[in-house]
């Protein structure tokens, strides 16, 4: 069951506060100077994008008490060079539905860049729900509120109600066989489970007596593990350290896997050397990511969630795209510094 809608015009959105790129442990112990009047937040430039919203249920029938999921997806295209405004979103309130309760929720954001440099931004909200009564029930509408970053005027996207058919709850053993018979069945199942566990433990002990060689960690495994560890910097809001780690990972992998000289080389030279070894698309993605890392590290640029998602995906995709590598057409890799 699915609902889709589209909104455009001058829309505006909420987002995370700007990251703290400079404060260290000593800064917390230093008495702050008298506060000066706060300056108004800078409003993000660019055109408001046309936003598409869709809602669906992962199933159209469920039993009373069993979980099902209500999914809301919001997406839009972000043009390069600041042509599209940055957006901030409020986490939507769960739909109000008679006879249905919400038991959990989750959120996921992603961004993908096409060959024209346009970023497809997707935000997915998921609600786990359960029905307390039978019959045809309606999952109510949901409002997604957003605004241009730095602005106060809000825009609203609204889904349509969706219908689900709820059947009787699953019957318990005690209801099928009676309380006494159910106890015997449960006891028998437990005995079988214990016997199976004893057999499994015996097999594991025999295997431990003849340990085999542990598989060696590949170069890609090592860099993917380091990439995952680097995400702790982003979670902690240390965005400068996060992009410093991405830059080091990217350059280190290019050197170890593709044999490129990265120390002391400019971003353009690294990209040209990678192009000679792989293709234009990978070279452009690496060039864009390294330029973004430099802007965050040296120019004080405050990255948005879409920029951080895109940089992460570029590094991850490069590590996972191990394949045939062309021989370089130039005598050196990136030129001399």
C-alpha positions in Angstrom: 0.0 0.0 0.0 1.6 3.3 -1.1 1.0 7.0 -1.1 3.2 9.5 -3.1 3.1 13.3 -3.2 5.3 16.2 -4.4 5.9 19.7 -3.1 7.8 22.6 -4.6 8.3 26.3 -4.3 9.9 28.3 -1.5 10.2 25.6 1.3 12.2 25.8 4.4 13.7 23.1 6.8 15.3 22.2 10.4 18.8 20.7 10.8 21.6 19.9 13.2 23.4 22.8 14.9 26.6 23.9 13.2 29.5 21.6 14.3 32.1 22.8 16.9 35.3 22.5 15.0 37.7 24.3 17.3 36.8 23.6 21.0 39.1 21.2 22.8 39.3 19.9 26.4 41.1 23.0 27.6 38.4 25.3 26.2 35.8 23.8 28.5 37.9 24.9 31.6 38.4 28.4 30.4 35.9 31.0 31.6 33.9 32.3 28.6 33.9 36.1 28.0 30.7 38.1 28.4 28.2 37.0 25.8 27.6 39.4 23.0 24.2 39.8 21.3 23.5 36.8 19.1 23.6 37.5 15.4 20.8 36.1 13.3 21.4 32.7 11.7 22.6 33.0 8.0 19.8 31.8 5.7 20.9 29.2 3.2 20.9 30.6 -0.4 19.7 28.8 -3.5 16.3 27.7 -4.8 14.0 25.6 -2.8 13.9 22.1 -4.4 10.8 20.2 -5.5 10.3 17.5 -2.8 8.6 14.1 -3.3 7.0 12.3 -0.4 5.7 8.8 -0.3 4.1 6.6 2.4 3.5 2.8 2.4 2.8 -0.2 4.6 5.1 -3.2 4.3 2.0 -5.4 4.3 -1.7 -5.0 3.8 -2.8 -7.7 6.2 -1.6 -8.5 9.7 -2.7 -10.3 12.8 -3.7 -8.5 16.0 -0.6 -7.9 18.1 1.9 -8.8 15.3 4.2 -6.0 14.2 4.1 -4.2 10.8 5.9 -1.2 9.4 4.7 2.2 8.2 7.4 3.9 5.9 7.6 7.5 4.9 10.2 8.5 2.3 11.1 12.1 1.4 13.5 12.9 -1.5 14.7 15.8 -3.7 17.5 16.7 -6.1 20.3 19.0 -4.9 22.1 20.9 -7.7 25.9 21.6 -7.3 27.5 24.9 -6.5 24.9 26.1 -4.0 22.1 26.3 -6.5 19.8 24.4 -4.2 19.1 25.6 -0.6 20.1 23.5 2.4 17.0 22.1 4.2 16.3 21.3 7.9 13.6 18.8 8.9 11.6 18.1 12.0 11.3 14.4 12.9 7.6 13.8 12.0 5.1 12.8 14.7 3.8 9.2 14.3 0.4 8.8 12.6 -2.6 8.8 15.0 -4.7 5.7 14.3 -7.6 4.2 16.3 -6.8 0.7 17.5 -3.1 0.9 16.4 -0.2 1.8 18.6 3.4 2.7 17.7 6.1 0.4 19.2 9.2 1.9 17.6 10.7 4.2 15.0 13.9 4.7 13.0 15.5 7.1 10.5 17.9 6.7 7.6 19.4 9.4 5.3 21.4 8.8 2.1 22.8 10.8 -0.8 23.9 9.7 -4.3 25.6 11.8 -7.0 24.9 11.2 -10.7 27.2 12.1 -13.6 25.8 15.6 -13.9 26.8 16.3 -10.3 23.2 16.4 -9.0 22.8 14.8 -5.6 19.8 12.7 -4.9 19.0 13.1 -1.2 16.7 10.6 0.5 15.3 10.6 4.0 13.4 7.5 5.2 11.3 7.4 8.4 10.1 4.0 9.6 7.5 3.3 12.3 6.9 -0.2 13.8 3.2 -0.6 14.7 0.8 -3.2 16.1 -3.0 -3.4 16.0 -5.0 -4.0 19.2 -8.2 -5.0 17.5 -9.5 -6.8 14.4 -11.0 -5.5 11.2 -10.1 -2.9 8.5 -8.2 -0.2 10.3 -6.8 3.1 9.0 -3.2 4.4 9.6 -3.7 8.2 9.8 -1.9 10.9 7.9 1.6 12.0 8.8 3.0 15.6 8.5 6.7 16.2 7.5 7.7 19.7 8.4 10.8 21.4 6.9 12.3 24.8 6.2 15.2 26.5 4.5 18.2 26.4 6.8 18.5 29.5 8.9 14.9 30.6 8.2 11.8 30.3 10.4 9.1 29.9 7.8 8.0 26.2 7.7 6.6 24.1 4.9 4.5 21.0 5.4 4.1 17.7 3.5 1.2 15.5 4.4 0.6 11.8 3.5 -2.8 10.2 3.0 -4.3 7.6 5.4 -3.6 4.0 4.5 -5.7 0.9 5.2 -4.7 -2.4 6.7 -6.8 -5.5 7.4 -6.2 -7.0 10.8 -7.1 -10.6 11.5 -7.4 -12.5 14.8 -4.3 -12.9 17.0 -2.1 -16.0 16.9 -3.3 -18.7 19.2 -1.1 -20.0 22.0 -0.4 -23.7 22.7 -2.5 -23.6 25.8 -5.5 -22.4 23.8 -5.1 -25.2 21.3 -4.2 -28.2 23.5 -5.3 -27.0 26.9 -3.1 -25.9 29.8 -2.0 -29.4 30.8 -1.1 -30.7 27.4 0.7 -27.5 26.6 3.0 -28.1 29.6 3.9 -31.5 28.3 4.6 -30.2 24.8 6.8 -27.4 26.1 8.7 -29.8 28.3 9.3 -32.1 25.3 10.5 -29.2 23.2 12.9 -28.1 25.9 14.3 -31.7 26.2 14.9 -31.8 22.4 16.5 -28.4 22.5 18.8 -29.4 25.4 19.8 -32.6 23.5 20.6 -30.6 20.4 22.6 -28.1 22.4 24.7 -30.9 23.9 25.4 -32.3 20.4 26.4 -28.9 19.1 28.8 -28.3 22.1 30.4 -31.7 21.5 30.9 -30.9 17.8 32.4 -27.5 18.7 34.9 -29.1 21.1 36.0 -31.6 18.4 36.5 -28.7 16.0 38.6 -26.8 18.5 41.0 -29.7 18.9 41.9 -29.2 15.2 42.0 -25.5 14.7 42.4 -24.4 11.1 44.3 -21.3 9.9 42.6 -18.0 10.4 41.8 -16.1 7.3 44.1 -13.2 6.7 42.6 -9.7 6.7 42.6 -8.2 3.3 43.7 -4.7 2.5 40.1 -3.8 1.7 38.9 -5.3 5.0 41.4 -3.3 6.9 40.5 0.0 5.3 36.7 -0.6 5.6 37.2 -1.3 9.3 39.2 2.0 9.7 36.5 3.8 7.7 33.8 2.5 10.1 35.9 3.5 13.1 36.3 7.0 11.7 32.5 7.4 11.9 32.8 7.9 15.7 34.3 11.3 15.0 31.2 12.3 13.0 28.9 11.0 15.7 30.7 13.0 18.3 30.4 16.2 16.2 34.2 16.5 15.5 33.8 17.2 11.8 37.3 18.5 11.2 38.8 15.3 12.6 36.2 13.3 10.6 37.3 14.8 7.3 41.0 14.6 8.3 40.5 10.9 8.8 38.6 10.5 5.5 41.5 12.3 3.6 44.1 10.1 5.3 42.1 6.9 4.5 41.6 7.9 0.9 45.2 8.8 0.2 46.5 5.7 2.1 44.3 3.3 0.1 45.2 4.9 -3.2 48.9 4.5 -2.3 48.7 0.9 -1.1 46.2 -0.5 -3.6 46.9 1.5 -6.8 50.6 2.5 -6.1 49.9 6.2 -6.4 52.1 8.8 -4.9 49.9 10.8 -2.5 52.3 12.4 0.0 53.2 15.9 -1.1 51.0 15.7 -4.2 48.2 18.1 -5.1 44.6 16.9 -5.3 44.6 17.4 -9.1 47.7 15.4 -9.6 46.4 12.6 -7.5 43.1 12.6 -9.5 44.9 12.6 -12.8 47.1 9.6 -11.7 44.0 7.7 -10.6 42.3 8.4 -13.9 45.2 6.8 -15.7 44.8 3.7 -13.5 41.0 3.5 -13.4 38.5 5.8 -15.0 37.3 9.4 -15.2 34.3 8.8 -12.8 36.5 7.6 -9.9 39.0 10.4 -10.5 36.3 13.1 -10.4 34.8 11.6 -7.2 38.2 11.5 -5.5 39.0 15.1 -6.6 35.7 16.4 -5.3 36.1 14.6 -1.9 39.7 15.7 -1.3 38.7 19.3 -2.2 35.9 19.1 0.4 38.3 17.7 3.0 40.7 20.6 2.4 37.8 23.1 2.7 36.8 21.7 6.0 40.3 21.4 7.4 41.8 24.7 6.2 39.0 27.1 5.2 36.6 26.4 8.2 33.8 25.1 5.9 30.9 23.7 7.9 29.7 20.6 6.1 26.1 19.5 5.8 24.7 16.0 6.3 24.5 15.4 2.5 28.2 16.4 2.1 29.3 14.1 4.8 27.2 11.2 3.4 28.6 11.8 -0.1 32.2 11.9 1.1 31.7 8.6 3.1 30.1 6.9 0.1 32.9 7.9 -2.2 35.6 6.4 0.0 33.6 3.3 0.7 32.7 2.7 -3.0 36.3 3.2 -4.0 37.5 0.6 -1.5 34.8 -1.9 -2.5 35.3 -1.5 -6.3 38.5 -3.6 -6.5 39.0 -4.8 -10.0 41.2 -4.7 -13.0 43.5 -1.6 -13.0 45.0 -0.2 -16.2 48.7 0.4 -16.5 49.4 4.2 -16.3 50.0 6.0 -19.6 52.5 8.4 -18.0 56.0 7.5 -16.8 55.3 8.7 -13.2 52.2 8.8 -11.0 51.0 12.3 -10.4 54.2 14.2 -11.3 57.0 15.5 -9.1 56.3 17.9 -6.3 
